[in-house]
Amino acid sequence: MPLPPVLYHIFPLPIPYLPTLALQNSIHHLQLNLRKSTQDNPDILLLLQHTPVYTAGRREVEVKELEAARLKSAGADWVKSDRGGLTTFHGPGQVVGYPLWDIGRIGMSARCYVNNVESSLRDYLQQTFSLRTLDPSPSPGLFTTPERKIASLGISVRHRLTAHGFSLNVLHEPVRWFDQVVACGLEGVGATSVQDELPSAGLGEGGMTGVAEGIATAFGGRFGRSMQRLDLDVLGGLEGGTKVRQELELLEREGRREWLREPLV
């Protein structure tokens, strides 16, 4: 039996982190409940930009209060999350993707899933910009050199349902924020972006939304899935889907047209 299409949604404006995390959790509960009752639970891919935020991963056992205060004073939010990995940054100029998929349904291990997410981003950069990244990567994510990281991964799997995901630096803007931390705990490694690697490359008329569309296409090709825009009416028609639709629409209204472009310190 062919797998159903992956439903993807692109948020047009940068949105805050915490309500996005709440939306992921709501979708997880919806998928889990639908799987128990009908097996007809949708695989969803959220594509977006965040307003400036540093997030710490679950591997960071000690809450670094002084470090959190320093980063907040730079003008960003700071959040402890339940994803894998260490401290990283999300913000405008960076496409963040949250694939919320049932990997049990596709018979894929967590390791294989992570490898395919990484390969999807590698495919996108190569096919769209002819930008090569190291393969294999020296650590999770994508690197243009051993000292320059262009994409990060931080994924969790609960009940064979995935959450959190990846980020890809497209414009230079996030690089200035990464300079404030040892991102992902990698000493001697700095952030880079498509714009830094290929200064003459433009994003085309679609801008960041076009990049998100291209990433969705690359995911479909790598995972062998058809990709379809999320229909909010269909989402709301699912058992328990009305709440998720309302959260998504509310979050979309929280999109920001103005934000801090660089750290205050």
Backbone torsions as a table, in degrees:
resi	resn	phi	psi	omega
1	MET	NA	127.3	-179.1
2	PRO	-66.3	148.0	179.0
3	LEU	-74.8	147.8	176.9
4	PRO	-67.9	159.8	179.0
5	PRO	-66.4	152.2	171.1
6	VAL	-78.8	130.5	-179.3
7	LEU	-95.7	120.5	-177.6
8	TYR	-117.5	149.4	-180.0
9	HIS	-134.4	131.8	179.7
10	ILE	-110.0	121.6	175.5
11	PHE	-83.6	126.9	-172.6
12	PRO	-75.8	-24.1	-176.6
13	LEU	-125.1	155.1	178.2
14	PRO	-59.1	138.6	-175.9
15	ILE	-129.2	153.5	-178.0
16	PRO	-69.5	157.7	-171.9
17	TYR	-75.0	-49.8	-170.7
18	LEU	-60.6	-46.7	177.5
19	PRO	-65.8	-24.6	175.1
20	THR	-69.8	-39.1	175.3
21	LEU	-62.3	-41.2	177.8
22	ALA	-62.5	-39.1	178.0
23	LEU	-63.9	-42.3	176.6
24	GLN	-57.2	-44.6	-179.2
25	ASN	-64.4	-38.1	178.3
26	SER	-65.5	-40.9	178.0
27	ILE	-65.6	-39.1	177.4
28	HIS	-58.6	-46.1	179.6
29	HIS	-64.8	-39.7	177.8
30	LEU	-61.4	-48.6	-178.9
31	GLN	-61.4	-42.7	-178.2
32	LEU	-64.1	-44.3	-179.7
33	ASN	-66.7	-40.1	179.4
34	LEU	-67.9	-36.3	178.9
35	ARG	-64.2	-37.8	179.2
36	LYS	-67.5	-31.1	-173.1
37	SER	-98.0	-40.7	-171.3
38	THR	-133.5	-11.2	-172.5
39	GLN	67.5	-0.3	-175.5
40	ASP	-96.1	52.8	-179.7
41	ASN	-92.5	133.5	-175.4
42	PRO	-79.1	144.3	167.3
43	ASP	-88.9	129.5	-172.3
44	ILE	-126.3	141.3	174.8
45	LEU	-123.4	114.8	175.7
46	LEU	-95.0	129.3	179.4
47	LEU	-123.6	131.7	-169.0
48	LEU	-166.1	175.2	166.2
49	GLN	-119.8	144.1	175.6
50	HIS	-97.9	156.9	163.4
51	THR	-71.1	158.5	-170.7
52	PRO	-54.4	124.7	-178.6
53	VAL	-154.9	137.3	168.6
54	TYR	-99.5	134.9	177.8
55	THR	-123.7	138.9	177.3
56	ALA	-103.3	142.5	-179.0
57	GLY	-88.6	172.2	-175.9
58	ARG	-70.2	-16.3	178.2
59	ARG	-71.5	-17.0	180.0
60	GLU	-86.7	91.7	-172.4
61	VAL	-67.2	-43.3	-177.9
62	GLU	-86.3	129.2	175.6
63	VAL	-76.7	115.5	-175.6
64	LYS	-87.1	86.3	-172.6
65	GLU	-64.0	-40.8	179.6
66	LEU	-66.2	-41.2	178.7
67	GLU	-65.1	-41.9	178.2
68	ALA	-61.5	-42.8	179.5
69	ALA	-63.4	-39.9	179.7
70	ARG	-63.1	-43.2	-178.4
71	LEU	-70.0	-35.6	175.7
72	LYS	-64.5	-36.7	179.5
73	SER	-67.7	-19.3	175.8
74	ALA	-75.5	-12.5	176.3
75	GLY	109.1	8.5	179.7
76	ALA	-110.5	160.7	169.3
77	ASP	-76.6	162.1	175.1
78	TRP	-136.4	128.6	-173.3
79	VAL	-137.3	136.0	170.0
80	LYS	-90.0	124.1	-176.8
81	SER	-115.8	174.6	179.9
82	ASP	-105.0	17.8	178.0
83	ARG	-81.9	171.8	172.3
84	GLY	-76.9	170.6	176.8
85	GLY	90.0	-176.8	-178.6
86	LEU	-114.2	-162.2	-174.7
87	THR	-62.7	135.9	175.3
88	THR	-144.2	177.4	-179.1
89	PHE	-122.3	143.9	170.0
90	HIS	-129.0	140.8	178.3
91	GLY	-173.9	177.8	178.6
92	PRO	-57.3	146.0	-175.0
93	GLY	90.6	1.0	-179.4
94	GLN	-130.7	128.9	175.5
95	VAL	-88.3	124.4	175.9
96	VAL	-106.7	136.6	178.5
97	GLY	-125.5	133.8	177.0
98	TYR	-118.9	92.6	174.0
99	PRO	-77.5	119.4	-179.4
100	LEU	-111.6	86.1	-167.1
101	TRP	-122.8	153.1	174.0
102	ASP	-94.1	95.4	-177.2
103	ILE	-77.9	-15.0	173.2
104	GLY	-65.9	-37.5	-179.3
105	ARG	-65.7	-32.0	-178.5
106	ILE	-98.0	6.1	174.7
107	GLY	63.9	39.7	-174.9
108	MET	-117.6	133.9	175.9
109	SER	-72.7	162.3	178.8
110	ALA	-61.4	-41.9	-179.9
111	ARG	-62.9	-44.6	178.9
112	CYS	-63.5	-39.3	178.4
113	TYR	-61.3	-48.0	179.8
114	VAL	-59.6	-43.6	179.5
115	ASN	-61.5	-37.7	-179.5
116	ASN	-73.3	-33.4	174.4
117	VAL	-62.1	-48.4	178.8
118	GLU	-58.7	-44.4	-178.7
119	SER	-67.3	-32.1	177.5
120	SER	-62.0	-43.6	178.3
121	LEU	-67.2	-39.7	177.5
122	ARG	-61.8	-42.9	177.6
123	ASP	-59.3	-45.1	-177.9
124	TYR	-60.6	-47.6	-178.2
125	LEU	-64.7	-39.7	-179.7
126	GLN	-69.4	-46.5	-174.5
127	GLN	-73.9	-31.5	-175.1
128	THR	-92.1	-41.6	-173.7
129	PHE	-117.6	0.5	-172.1
130	SER	52.5	36.8	-179.8
131	LEU	-100.9	115.0	-177.8
132	ARG	-89.9	143.5	175.1
133	THR	-122.9	159.8	-177.2
134	LEU	-63.6	135.1	-179.9
135	ASP	-141.4	108.5	8.5
136	PRO	-78.9	160.0	177.3
137	SER	-75.5	146.2	178.0
138	PRO	-66.5	-22.2	173.3
139	SER	-157.5	170.0	-176.7
140	PRO	-53.3	135.8	-176.1
141	GLY	118.4	-168.6	178.7
142	LEU	-122.9	139.1	-178.0
143	PHE	-128.7	137.6	173.0
144	THR	-86.9	-28.7	169.7
145	THR	-142.1	169.2	178.1
146	PRO	-60.1	-17.6	-177.8
147	GLU	-106.4	-0.8	-176.5
148	ARG	-129.5	118.0	-177.1
149	LYS	-108.5	130.0	-175.9
150	ILE	-110.0	-19.4	-179.4
151	ALA	-144.5	146.6	-178.7
152	SER	-124.8	153.0	175.7
153	LEU	-124.2	141.4	173.3
154	GLY	-155.6	102.0	-166.1
155	ILE	-125.8	145.3	170.9
156	SER	-126.9	152.1	178.3
157	VAL	-130.7	121.7	177.5
158	ARG	-129.3	127.3	179.4
159	HIS	56.6	33.3	-178.4
160	ARG	66.1	15.7	174.3
161	LEU	-109.4	130.9	-176.5
162	THR	-87.7	154.8	175.0
163	ALA	-147.9	172.2	-172.6
164	HIS	56.2	-158.0	-176.4
165	GLY	168.7	-113.7	-169.3
166	PHE	-142.9	163.9	170.9
167	SER	-140.1	143.2	179.4
168	LEU	-127.6	121.8	178.4
169	ASN	-78.0	116.8	-178.0
170	VAL	-101.2	-52.9	178.2
171	LEU	-98.0	169.7	-178.2
172	HIS	-72.5	-23.8	-171.6
173	GLU	-49.3	-46.7	-179.2
174	PRO	-65.4	-24.3	-176.8
175	VAL	-60.9	-36.8	-179.8
176	ARG	-63.8	-33.6	178.6
177	TRP	-75.6	-35.9	177.5
178	PHE	-62.8	-28.2	-179.6
179	ASP	-63.0	-13.8	-178.7
180	GLN	-83.9	-9.5	-174.3
181	VAL	-138.8	163.8	166.6
182	VAL	-88.7	89.6	-170.6
183	ALA	-62.1	131.4	177.8
184	CYS	59.4	18.6	177.7
185	GLY	71.5	18.1	-175.6
186	LEU	-99.4	96.7	178.2
187	GLU	-63.0	137.4	176.9
188	GLY	80.4	3.6	179.3
189	VAL	-112.5	128.4	178.0
190	GLY	-111.6	166.4	178.9
191	ALA	-84.7	150.8	170.7
192	THR	-138.0	177.0	-177.3
193	SER	-144.6	169.1	174.9
194	VAL	-58.7	-42.4	-179.4
195	GLN	-63.1	-38.0	178.8
196	ASP	-70.6	-38.3	-178.0
197	GLU	-75.8	-33.4	-176.8
198	LEU	-132.8	75.2	-174.2
199	PRO	-56.6	-28.1	-177.2
200	SER	-89.5	-5.2	-177.9
201	ALA	-81.3	128.5	175.6
202	GLY	-97.2	166.1	179.8
203	LEU	-93.0	-5.7	-178.5
204	GLY	80.9	-180.0	-175.5
205	GLU	-64.4	-27.3	-177.7
206	GLY	-75.1	-16.7	179.9
207	GLY	57.2	-142.2	-177.6
208	MET	-66.1	-31.7	176.5
209	THR	-64.5	-38.5	176.7
210	GLY	-64.1	-36.9	175.7
211	VAL	-62.2	-45.7	179.2
212	ALA	-60.2	-41.7	177.5
213	GLU	-61.0	-43.0	179.9
214	GLY	-63.6	-38.6	177.8
215	ILE	-64.9	-42.3	177.9
216	ALA	-58.5	-42.9	178.6
217	THR	-62.7	-42.3	179.7
218	ALA	-63.5	-38.0	177.4
219	PHE	-63.0	-44.3	179.1
220	GLY	-59.4	-42.3	-180.0
221	GLY	-65.9	-43.8	-176.9
222	ARG	-69.5	-41.3	-177.0
223	PHE	-89.7	-5.2	-178.7
224	GLY	67.6	37.7	-178.3
225	ARG	-121.0	145.9	169.4
226	SER	-78.5	145.8	-177.3
227	MET	-114.8	132.9	-175.3
228	GLN	-138.0	136.5	177.3
229	ARG	-58.7	137.3	179.7
230	LEU	-68.6	121.6	175.6
231	ASP	-90.2	114.4	-175.9
232	LEU	-66.2	-28.2	176.3
233	ASP	-66.8	-40.4	177.7
234	VAL	-66.3	-42.3	178.0
235	LEU	-59.5	-46.6	-179.3
236	GLY	-66.0	-22.4	179.6
237	GLY	-81.7	-10.0	177.1
238	LEU	-73.9	152.1	176.5
239	GLU	-62.6	114.8	-176.0
240	GLY	87.3	0.6	-175.3
241	GLY	-79.5	-19.4	-178.3
242	THR	-60.5	-43.3	-180.0
243	LYS	-62.0	-42.7	-179.9
244	VAL	-65.2	-42.0	178.4
245	ARG	-60.9	-43.5	-179.8
246	GLN	-62.9	-41.7	178.0
247	GLU	-62.7	-42.5	-179.0
248	LEU	-64.5	-44.7	-179.2
249	GLU	-66.5	-38.1	177.1
250	LEU	-64.7	-42.8	179.7
251	LEU	-63.3	-38.6	178.8
252	GLU	-62.7	-34.4	178.2
253	ARG	-72.1	-16.0	177.5
254	GLU	-85.3	2.5	179.4
255	GLY	-58.3	138.3	-175.3
256	ARG	-104.2	136.4	173.6
257	ARG	-95.1	-15.6	178.5
258	GLU	-129.3	142.4	178.7
259	TRP	-160.0	167.2	178.9
260	LEU	-72.2	123.6	-171.8
261	ARG	-83.6	-22.2	-179.8
262	GLU	-152.2	159.6	-177.9
263	PRO	-61.2	151.6	179.1
264	LEU	-78.3	-16.6	-178.8
265	VAL	-119.6	NA	NA
